[in-house]
Amino acid sequence: MQNQGTTLTIDADFGRRIQQLRKSRGWSREELAQRLKRIDPKGVGVSSRSVARIELAQKNAFKYRSLDLLAQAFELELEDLLTPPSISVVSDPLFELFQLQFRSIETSYANPLDYYQRLIDDLQHLSNHSGTDLISRYYQGILTHHRQDQASALEMLAKLHRSLQDQSTPVSQTDHSRLKILQQVNFQLGHFLEQDGNYIQAARYYRQAQAVSQSLNDAEGVANGHLLRGILAYHQQDWSRSLEVWQQGLQLPDCPLFFQARLHNMIGQAHKRLANLSVAEQAFRDSIILYQGLLKSTDSSKLPLRLAEKVPYRLAEAQTNLSGLYLETGQLEAAETINQQVLTDLTCYLKREPNHRQIASFLDLAYFQQAQLQIAHGQNDAGRRLLRRVVESPKPPLDEHYWIYPQAQSLLQQL
């Protein structure tokens, strides 16, 4: 293992690779620098100025530690980052493009339209490659969906799905690229159909995504399929079926810890619906323990960066569910203790990432629950203030907590 103080020599090709990887994720240099600081145990990271010097080859020697942090940010081994790909970018530009993580609707960008448009624009210089066109079509579908044209987005991705299923469609020199896009298209089609209430078709695409994930040996994809299929059953108020699917997910031999935490949380919600309150409480607690462990973990093999970014608000989700359980069972002091911690933590996270839509949404949920606690204590004025805060906050479209806004408005009118 290299000493952290060792100096390594880099070249212009390395700088171009860093720039391409950064742009493929839609990050500015400042955003990359912020991420590097967050993942650095010392909290130092690599400055945006140093990132620029690396990309522009203005300096050809950097410390091992700095380059290792870059590798972690891109979820690559340092050796892979330093070694040029065996397939050249000219002959197969998808080699590096497929290192990017396909972002979901949960992107933390203040304006997702900008994010996806930037990705599409960055792909234009590779427009002569058929596989790149398929990736562009994928992002165009998501961009169209964000523009509130759900029907067109669904049609675009359905056509892309048919192209990818056609084995004769040229994608890249390896089948992995085609399968990776197909996996994400299946998940995204399932997501779109789920939002439209077409649960049967959504389940079909989620199952297809799982099958492709198995072909890719992608444990995350398989576990995510169980999670999403269980959520479909939950939407249909089939609590027993959702519980069965989520428990099957937990029994997967290589279920990643992040998905174990999410599955425990969802199992808690199903048990709560089935009035198994003590079992629900334990499931929420199990979820919280797993998330807290992940929050402290520095092992990127256990928690890739794209999932690490979700842990704070998913932890808050499990804590809020436990707090809500206590609220419903009259354990107001326990509920308030947990909810106050959630409010403190999420407010802190939102100060660091003010444009993070998901954290803002979970914070609204915590404020809504705090308002209910205030009202339960007979403090109606304080409850009204919190409800107004929720009602007047920006409401992200297609958000999983969108239901709290009309409920907050209704409760406010009742007071």
C-alpha positions, -999 to 999 in steps of 0.1 A, spaced: 0 0 0 13 34 -9 22 59 18 -3 88 19 25 113 14 39 96 -17 40 118 -48 27 104 -80 32 117 -116 2 123 -138 -1 133 -174 -26 153 -196 -46 122 -204 -52 117 -167 -64 153 -164 -88 148 -193 -102 116 -177 -108 135 -144 -126 162 -163 -148 137 -183 -157 118 -151 -166 150 -133 -187 164 -162 -205 130 -167 -218 134 -132 -228 170 -137 -204 184 -111 -187 217 -112 -151 218 -99 -164 235 -68 -189 207 -62 -162 180 -67 -140 198 -42 -168 199 -17 -174 161 -21 -136 155 -17 -137 174 16 -166 154 29 -151 120 22 -116 130 35 -113 117 71 -92 148 78 -118 171 64 -93 188 41 -100 173 7 -87 188 -25 -94 224 -34 -112 234 -66 -80 252 -77 -61 219 -74 -88 201 -93 -84 226 -121 -46 221 -121 -51 184 -124 -76 187 -152 -55 212 -172 -22 194 -165 -7 225 -150 11 203 -125 23 168 -131 30 156 -95 3 152 -68 2 134 -35 -11 99 -34 -37 110 -8 -52 136 -31 -55 112 -61 -69 85 -38 -96 109 -27 -105 115 -63 -108 78 -70 -131 75 -40 -153 104 -53 -157 86 -86 -161 52 -69 -131 37 -87 -100 20 -75 -70 44 -77 -52 19 -100 -82 20 -124 -82 58 -123 -45 61 -130 -43 34 -157 -58 44 -191 -86 20 -202 -76 -9 -223 -102 2 -248 -94 37 -260 -118 66 -257 -118 70 -294 -128 34 -302 -152 30 -273 -161 62 -255 -187 44 -234 -159 28 -213 -157 58 -190 -193 70 -195 -205 39 -179 -185 47 -148 -210 75 -142 -239 67 -118 -272 70 -134 -289 96 -113 -326 91 -103 -353 117 -96 -336 121 -62 -308 143 -77 -297 170 -53 -295 196 -80 -316 227 -73 -327 225 -109 -327 190 -123 -334 204 -158 -300 220 -158 -284 187 -146 -298 165 -173 -294 191 -200 -257 194 -191 -253 157 -193 -269 156 -227 -248 186 -239 -216 168 -227 -225 138 -248 -227 157 -280 -190 155 -288 -194 117 -289 -225 118 -311 -209 96 -338 -211 67 -314 -244 47 -314 -242 38 -278 -238 74 -268 -270 82 -286 -288 56 -265 -275 73 -233 -286 107 -246 -321 93 -253 -322 80 -217 -315 114 -203 -338 131 -227 -366 109 -214 -359 120 -178 -355 156 -188 -389 155 -205 -404 140 -174 -390 168 -153 -407 192 -178 -440 176 -167 -446 159 -200 -451 124 -185 -467 109 -216 -439 118 -239 -413 108 -214 -429 74 -211 -431 70 -249 -394 80 -253 -381 55 -228 -404 27 -241 -389 32 -275 -354 31 -260 -364 -1 -242 -373 -18 -274 -341 -7 -290 -320 -21 -261 -339 -54 -262 -329 -57 -299 -296 -76 -297 -286 -62 -331 -286 -27 -318 -249 -16 -316 -241 -2 -282 -204 -9 -275 -177 -35 -277 -191 -53 -247 -226 -64 -238 -222 -48 -203 -229 -14 -217 -262 -24 -232 -273 -42 -201 -264 -13 -179 -286 11 -199 -313 -15 -201 -313 -19 -163 -317 18 -157 -344 22 -184 -364 -6 -167 -361 10 -133 -370 44 -147 -400 31 -167 -412 13 -136 -409 46 -117 -428 66 -143 -456 40 -144 -458 38 -106 -463 76 -105 -491 72 -130 -507 45 -108 -501 17 -133 -488 -7 -107 -491 -39 -128 -469 -25 -156 -445 -9 -131 -440 -43 -114 -432 -59 -148 -404 -34 -154 -391 -37 -119 -389 -75 -123 -371 -70 -156 -347 -46 -140 -340 -73 -113 -334 -99 -140 -309 -76 -158 -293 -68 -124 -287 -105 -118 -270 -108 -152 -248 -79 -142 -241 -95 -108 -254 -62 -94 -265 -69 -58 -278 -33 -54 -300 -36 -84 -315 -69 -72 -322 -55 -37 -336 -23 -51 -360 -44 -72 -374 -60 -40 -377 -26 -23 -396 -11 -52 -419 -41 -58 -428 -41 -22 -436 -4 -24 -459 -11 -53 -478 -36 -31 -478 -11 -3 -494 16 -26 -521 -10 -33 -527 -14 5 -516 -50 3 -496 -48 35 -490 -86 37 -477 -88 2 -454 -58 6 -441 -74 38 -434 -107 20 -414 -90 -8 -393 -69 16 -385 -98 38 -374 -117 7 -351 -88 0 -336 -90 34 -329 -127 29 -307 -121 -2 -273 -134 6 -255 -103 -5 -281 -76 2 -261 -43 7 -263 -27 41 -280 5 27 -308 -16 13 -310 -37 45 -316 -4 63 -343 7 38 -360 -27 39 -361 -28 77 -377 7 76 -403 -4 51 -410 -36 70 -417 -14 100 -443 6 80 -460 -26 69 -462 -40 104 -475 -7 116 -503 -9 90 -510 -45 102 -512 -31 138 -481 -51 149 -468 -21 167 -440 -37 188 -426 -55 157 -429 -22 138 -410 -4 165 -382 -29 164 -380 -28 126 -376 10 127 -349 7 154 -330 -19 133 -332 5 104 -319 34 125 -290 13 138 -279 3 103 -281 39 90 -262 52 120 -235 26 114 -233 36 77 -231 72 86 -200 65 107 -184 42 81 -154 52 61 -154 20 41 -164 29 5 -168 -7 -4 -197 -10 20 -212 23 10 -206 38 -24 -207 76 -25 -240 78 -44 -257 59 -15 -237 76 12 -253 109 1 -287 94 8 -280 81 43 -287 113 63 -323 118 50 -330 80 49 -319 79 86 -343 108 92 -370 89 75 -367 59 98 -364 82 129 -395 101 118 -414 69 113 -404 58 149 -414 92 162 -447 90 144 -454 56 159 -447 70 194 -470 100 186 -499 77 176 -495 56 207 -494 86 230 -457 84 239 -453 122 233 -420 127 251 -402 99 232 -417 112 200 -405 147 206 -370 137 216 -365 118 183 -382 145 162 -361 173 177 -330 154 168 -342 149 132 -349 187 129 -315 195 142 -296 171 120 -316 179 88 -312 217 94 -275 212 97 -273 191 65 -294 216 46 -271 244 55 -243 225 39 -263 216 8 -290 242 5 -302 230 -28 -308 194 -17 -345 188 -26 -348 155 -7 -334 168 26 -357 198 23 -386 174 18 -378 153 48 -373 185 69 -409 195 59 -420 161 71 -403 166 104 -418 201 108 -452 186 101 -448 160 127 -435 186 152 -466 206 145 -487 176 154 -467 172 186 -473 208 196 -510 205 190 -511 173 210 -495 193 239 -523 219 235 -498 245 220 -520 254 190 -503 287 182 -469 270 179 -485 242 158 -500 268 135 -466 285 129 -450 252 120 -479 242 97 -476 275 79 -439 269 74 -447 236 58 -475 249 36 -455 279 24 -423 260 17 -414 252 -20 -430 219 -30 -408 198 -53 -428 180 -80 -433 143 -78 -419 141 -43 -425 111 -21 -438 133 7 -460 155 -14 -490 142 7 -479 162 37 -487 196 21 -524 192 16 -526 175 50 -508 204 66 -532 228 49 -562 208 61 -549 207 97 -542 244 96 -578 251 85 -591 230 114 -573 250 141 
